[in-house]
Amino acid sequence: MCSSDLLAFCMMPVNWLLETLKWYLLLNRDHSIRFKKCLTAVLAGLALSMNTPNRIGEFFGRIVYLEKGRRFSGANYAIISGLSQLLITLIAGWISMYYLPLTFPFVSDQKNLTYLFFSPLSRWILFTIIILRSEEHTSELQSPCNLV
């Protein structure tokens, strides 16, 4: 096992704790939930996502630990959490594409790379801002039925 693999393996619990902290901060806006229960929900989502296609189980693994009447708003928070993580990934990728020609001189046309990745990034930023602004109203939403 090389050192980068070992580092990645050691950082996995840190990543899970940061993900739990994000989930805890999102839910504590209108849910009363303990950090330990959030950690259990995140780990359950992780375990379930390994057995489902496209990690869809992570979503269900998290909201199953919420009270029955609050699962609808929890689902909204799970979507917001995923979108915020996607936004950070896109921004980091865009910044990396800008510095790619500086690091690897064989990538010569930096201007075209920047334009290529800026357009989708700007659309995702705008979409995420709209979602986060509408997130303020999710606590007003009620579940349409008791199944959720």
MIRORO-737789 format. One record per residue (C-alpha): residue number from 1; residue in three letters; x, y, z. Coordinates in steps of 0.05 Angstrom, whole numbers, plus 5000, padded with zeros to 4 digits. Example, Ala and Ser with C-alpha at 12.3 -4.5 7.8 and 13.67 -1.06 7.14 Angstrom:
- 1,ala,5246,4910,5156
- 2,ser,5273,4979,5143
***
This chain:
- 1,met,5000,5000,5000
- 2,cys,5031,5066,4980
- 3,ser,5030,5128,5024
- 4,ser,4975,5163,4985
- 5,asp,4929,5103,4995
- 6,leu,4945,5103,5068
- 7,leu,4931,5177,5073
- 8,ala,4864,5169,5037
- 9,phe,4845,5111,5083
- 10,cys,4862,5152,5145
- 11,met,4823,5212,5121
- 12,met,4758,5173,5111
- 13,pro,4735,5181,5183
- 14,val,4751,5255,5180
- 15,asn,4708,5261,5117
- 16,trp,4651,5223,5150
- 17,leu,4654,5269,5211
- 18,leu,4653,5331,5167
- 19,glu,4594,5303,5129
- 20,thr,4559,5289,5195
- 21,leu,4573,5360,5218
- 22,lys,4543,5387,5153
- 23,trp,4481,5343,5161
- 24,tyr,4475,5363,5235
- 25,leu,4479,5438,5219
- 26,leu,4428,5431,5163
- 27,leu,4379,5392,5205
- 28,asn,4384,5434,5268
- 29,arg,4350,5492,5233
- 30,asp,4282,5461,5246
- 31,his,4295,5392,5275
- 32,ser,4318,5374,5345
- 33,ile,4369,5320,5333
- 34,arg,4433,5298,5367
- 35,phe,4501,5294,5334
- 36,lys,4506,5219,5349
- 37,lys,4440,5206,5313
- 38,cys,4465,5246,5253
- 39,leu,4529,5205,5252
- 40,thr,4487,5141,5253
- 41,ala,4445,5168,5195
- 42,val,4506,5187,5154
- 43,leu,4539,5119,5165
- 44,ala,4473,5083,5149
- 45,gly,4468,5123,5085
- 46,leu,4539,5105,5068
- 47,ala,4526,5031,5080
- 48,leu,4462,5032,5040
- 49,ser,4494,5071,4983
- 50,met,4545,5016,4973
- 51,asn,4488,4968,4956
- 52,thr,4447,5013,4910
- 53,pro,4462,5041,4841
- 54,asn,4486,5112,4835
- 55,arg,4490,5119,4912
- 56,ile,4415,5131,4916
- 57,gly,4414,5093,4982
- 58,glu,4451,5149,5017
- 59,phe,4390,5192,5011
- 60,phe,4343,5139,5041
- 61,gly,4393,5118,5094
- 62,arg,4395,5188,5122
- 63,ile,4321,5205,5123
- 64,val,4300,5139,5154
- 65,tyr,4329,5164,5220
- 66,leu,4284,5225,5221
- 67,glu,4215,5227,5253
- 68,lys,4159,5206,5206
- 69,gly,4129,5275,5199
- 70,arg,4196,5309,5186
- 71,arg,4223,5264,5131
- 72,phe,4198,5309,5075
- 73,ser,4239,5369,5100
- 74,gly,4297,5321,5114
- 75,ala,4294,5299,5041
- 76,asn,4298,5372,5020
- 77,tyr,4359,5381,5065
- 78,ala,4391,5319,5034
- 79,ile,4382,5349,4965
- 80,ile,4411,5416,4988
- 81,ser,4470,5379,5020
- 82,gly,4484,5342,4955
- 83,leu,4479,5405,4913
- 84,ser,4525,5444,4959
- 85,gln,4577,5388,4955
- 86,leu,4570,5388,4879
- 87,leu,4579,5463,4877
- 88,ile,4644,5459,4916
- 89,thr,4669,5404,4871
- 90,leu,4653,5445,4809
- 91,ile,4687,5507,4837
- 92,ala,4750,5468,4856
- 93,gly,4751,5435,4788
- 94,trp,4744,5501,4753
- 95,ile,4800,5532,4793
- 96,ser,4843,5470,4778
- 97,met,4828,5477,4703
- 98,tyr,4853,5549,4706
- 99,tyr,4919,5528,4737
- 100,leu,4927,5465,4695
- 101,pro,4968,5499,4639
- 102,leu,5014,5530,4691
- 103,thr,5030,5462,4720
- 104,phe,5030,5422,4655
- 105,pro,5058,5465,4598
- 106,phe,5034,5416,4545
- 107,val,4963,5441,4557
- 108,ser,4973,5503,4515
- 109,asp,4905,5535,4504
- 110,gln,4885,5559,4574
- 111,lys,4834,5608,4548
- 112,asn,4792,5554,4514
- 113,leu,4794,5510,4576
- 114,thr,4769,5567,4619
- 115,tyr,4711,5583,4573
- 116,leu,4694,5510,4566
- 117,phe,4686,5500,4641
- 118,phe,4661,5569,4662
- 119,ser,4594,5563,4626
- 120,pro,4569,5500,4662
- 121,leu,4598,5525,4728
- 122,ser,4561,5591,4724
- 123,arg,4496,5554,4710
- 124,trp,4507,5509,4771
- 125,ile,4524,5568,4815
- 126,leu,4460,5603,4794
- 127,phe,4418,5540,4804
- 128,thr,4448,5527,4873
- 129,ile,4437,5599,4895
- 130,ile,4364,5593,4875
- 131,ile,4358,5527,4913
- 132,leu,4391,5554,4975
- 133,arg,4348,5616,4974
- 134,ser,4285,5573,4969
- 135,glu,4313,5529,5026
- 136,glu,4292,5583,5075
- 137,his,4220,5563,5060
- 138,thr,4228,5487,5068
- 139,ser,4208,5489,5140
- 140,glu,4141,5517,5118
- 141,leu,4129,5456,5073
- 142,gln,4088,5400,5101
- 143,ser,4089,5329,5078
- 144,pro,4034,5316,5028
- 145,cys,4018,5250,5061
- 146,asn,4040,5208,5120
- 147,leu,4078,5159,5076
- 148,val,4139,5204,5073
***
